[in-house]
Amino acid sequence: MNAKKPKKDEAYILLKQNKNRLAHHYYLSKLGNLSDAAKNLYTCLRKIKNKGYKSIAIQKIKNIGIGKTINDRLYRASNK
């Protein structure tokens, strides 16, 4: 979590889309909306799992409002 950039062989989850659309980048929201990000989180994680990635880097998500919930879900998923 809170990664600035991913390693070579890992998926990278970003809050909003940017100009660099790389194959290993996955976006939770088009515009950075935290509500959209929360809705799309598990779909995104399933896509990454189905692609066979062994690890995931996650861009920093502000720990306010629903961002706290997203970070909590990511933390719990990383400790399974």
C-alpha positions as a Markdown table, in Angstrom:
| # | Residue | x | y | z |
|---|---|---|---|---|
| 1 | Met | 0.0 | 0.0 | 0.0 |
| 2 | Asn | 1.0 | 3.6 | -0.6 |
| 3 | Ala | 3.3 | 2.7 | -3.5 |
| 4 | Lys | 4.7 | 5.4 | -5.7 |
| 5 | Lys | 5.4 | 2.9 | -8.5 |
| 6 | Pro | 5.2 | -0.9 | -8.9 |
| 7 | Lys | 7.9 | -3.4 | -9.4 |
| 8 | Lys | 8.3 | -5.0 | -12.8 |
| 9 | Asp | 6.1 | -8.0 | -12.2 |
| 10 | Glu | 3.3 | -6.7 | -10.0 |
| 11 | Ala | -0.1 | -5.1 | -10.7 |
| 12 | Tyr | -0.6 | -1.5 | -9.8 |
| 13 | Ile | -3.9 | -0.2 | -8.5 |
| 14 | Leu | -4.5 | 3.6 | -8.9 |
| 15 | Leu | -7.3 | 5.7 | -7.7 |
| 16 | Lys | -7.9 | 7.5 | -11.0 |
| 17 | Gln | -7.0 | 7.1 | -14.6 |
| 18 | Asn | -3.9 | 8.9 | -15.9 |
| 19 | Lys | -2.2 | 9.3 | -19.2 |
| 20 | Asn | 0.1 | 6.3 | -18.7 |
| 21 | Arg | -2.3 | 3.4 | -19.5 |
| 22 | Leu | -0.1 | 0.4 | -19.0 |
| 23 | Ala | -1.2 | -3.2 | -19.0 |
| 24 | His | -0.4 | -3.8 | -15.4 |
| 25 | His | -2.2 | -0.6 | -14.2 |
| 26 | Tyr | -5.8 | -1.0 | -12.8 |
| 27 | Tyr | -8.0 | 2.0 | -12.0 |
| 28 | Leu | -10.6 | 2.2 | -9.3 |
| 29 | Ser | -12.3 | 5.3 | -10.7 |
| 30 | Lys | -12.1 | 7.4 | -13.9 |
| 31 | Leu | -12.1 | 10.7 | -12.0 |
| 32 | Gly | -10.8 | 9.7 | -8.6 |
| 33 | Asn | -14.2 | 9.5 | -6.9 |
| 34 | Leu | -13.8 | 7.5 | -3.7 |
| 35 | Ser | -17.4 | 6.2 | -3.8 |
| 36 | Asp | -16.8 | 4.8 | -7.3 |
| 37 | Ala | -13.5 | 3.4 | -6.1 |
| 38 | Ala | -15.2 | 1.6 | -3.2 |
| 39 | Lys | -17.8 | 0.1 | -5.6 |
| 40 | Asn | -15.1 | -1.1 | -8.0 |
| 41 | Leu | -12.5 | -2.4 | -5.5 |
| 42 | Tyr | -13.4 | -6.1 | -5.5 |
| 43 | Thr | -14.0 | -6.2 | -9.2 |
| 44 | Cys | -10.5 | -4.8 | -9.7 |
| 45 | Leu | -9.0 | -7.3 | -7.3 |
| 46 | Arg | -10.7 | -10.2 | -9.1 |
| 47 | Lys | -9.4 | -9.0 | -12.5 |
| 48 | Ile | -5.8 | -8.9 | -11.1 |
| 49 | Lys | -6.2 | -12.3 | -9.5 |
| 50 | Asn | -7.5 | -13.8 | -12.8 |
| 51 | Lys | -4.5 | -12.3 | -14.7 |
| 52 | Gly | -2.2 | -14.3 | -12.3 |
| 53 | Tyr | -0.3 | -11.5 | -10.6 |
| 54 | Lys | 1.5 | -12.6 | -7.5 |
| 55 | Ser | 1.7 | -9.2 | -5.9 |
| 56 | Ile | -0.1 | -5.8 | -6.0 |
| 57 | Ala | 1.2 | -2.3 | -5.4 |
| 58 | Ile | -1.5 | 0.3 | -4.4 |
| 59 | Gln | -1.3 | 4.0 | -4.9 |
| 60 | Lys | -1.9 | 6.0 | -1.7 |
| 61 | Ile | -5.6 | 6.5 | -0.9 |
| 62 | Lys | -6.4 | 9.3 | 1.5 |
| 63 | Asn | -7.5 | 8.0 | 4.8 |
| 64 | Ile | -10.6 | 10.2 | 5.1 |
| 65 | Gly | -14.3 | 9.4 | 4.7 |
| 66 | Ile | -14.9 | 6.3 | 2.6 |
| 67 | Gly | -11.1 | 6.2 | 1.9 |
| 68 | Lys | -10.7 | 4.7 | 5.5 |
| 69 | Thr | -13.0 | 1.9 | 4.5 |
| 70 | Ile | -11.1 | 1.2 | 1.2 |
| 71 | Asn | -7.8 | 1.2 | 3.1 |
| 72 | Asp | -9.3 | -1.1 | 5.7 |
| 73 | Arg | -10.5 | -3.6 | 3.1 |
| 74 | Leu | -7.1 | -3.5 | 1.3 |
| 75 | Tyr | -5.3 | -4.1 | 4.6 |
| 76 | Arg | -7.5 | -7.0 | 5.5 |
| 77 | Ala | -7.1 | -8.5 | 2.0 |
| 78 | Ser | -3.3 | -8.2 | 2.2 |
| 79 | Asn | -3.2 | -10.1 | 5.5 |
| 80 | Lys | -5.1 | -13.2 | 4.3 |
